[in-house]
Amino acid sequence: MTRRGRALAVLGLAAGLAAGCGVRPESEPEPLPPTAPVVMPPSVTQEPAPTPSSPTTPPPPHRP
């Protein structure tokens, strides 16, 4: 395997782990027991903060 291929494989594995999916091409993923609590990261459980359309300047007032 070339250096580039190895680097891409490492990056792909890291991206898969960061996304929360295990890389198991040769076997089925193990099912979670029903009694095990599912722990979600705080960034997923919290609602995303509203992002303003233009953070630097407020929108101009509407004049008829």
C-alpha positions as CSV (number, residue, x, y, z in Angstrom):
1,M,0.0,0.0,0.0
2,T,1.3,3.4,-0.9
3,R,1.7,6.2,1.6
4,R,-1.2,8.1,0.1
5,G,-3.4,5.0,0.2
6,R,-2.4,4.4,3.8
7,A,-3.1,8.0,4.7
8,L,-6.5,7.9,3.1
9,A,-7.3,4.7,4.9
10,V,-6.4,6.3,8.2
11,L,-8.4,9.4,7.5
12,G,-11.4,7.3,6.4
13,L,-11.2,5.2,9.6
14,A,-10.9,8.4,11.7
15,A,-13.9,10.0,9.9
16,G,-15.9,6.8,10.4
17,L,-15.1,6.7,14.1
18,A,-15.9,10.4,14.5
19,A,-19.2,9.8,12.8
20,G,-20.0,7.1,15.3
21,C,-20.0,4.1,12.9
22,G,-17.6,1.3,13.4
23,V,-15.8,0.0,10.4
24,R,-16.5,-3.8,10.2
25,P,-16.5,-4.9,6.6
26,E,-16.1,-8.6,7.5
27,S,-18.9,-9.0,10.1
28,E,-22.2,-7.6,11.0
29,P,-22.2,-4.9,13.7
30,E,-23.1,-6.2,17.1
31,P,-26.7,-5.1,18.2
32,L,-26.9,-3.0,21.3
33,P,-28.6,-4.7,24.3
34,P,-32.0,-3.1,25.1
35,T,-30.9,-2.2,28.6
36,A,-27.8,-0.3,27.6
37,P,-28.4,3.5,27.7
38,V,-27.5,5.3,24.5
39,V,-25.1,8.1,25.4
40,M,-25.2,11.0,22.9
41,P,-22.5,13.7,22.7
42,P,-23.7,17.1,24.1
43,S,-23.4,18.7,20.7
44,V,-26.0,16.2,19.3
45,T,-28.5,16.4,22.2
46,Q,-28.5,20.2,22.4
47,E,-30.4,22.2,19.9
48,P,-28.1,24.1,17.5
49,A,-27.8,27.8,18.1
50,P,-29.6,30.0,15.6
51,T,-27.2,31.5,13.1
52,P,-27.9,35.0,11.9
53,S,-27.8,35.6,8.2
54,S,-25.2,38.4,8.6
55,P,-23.4,38.3,11.9
56,T,-21.5,41.6,11.4
57,T,-24.4,44.0,10.5
58,P,-28.1,43.8,11.3
59,P,-30.5,43.7,8.4
60,P,-31.8,47.2,7.3
61,P,-35.2,48.2,8.5
62,H,-38.0,47.7,6.0
63,R,-39.5,50.9,4.8
64,P,-42.6,51.1,2.8
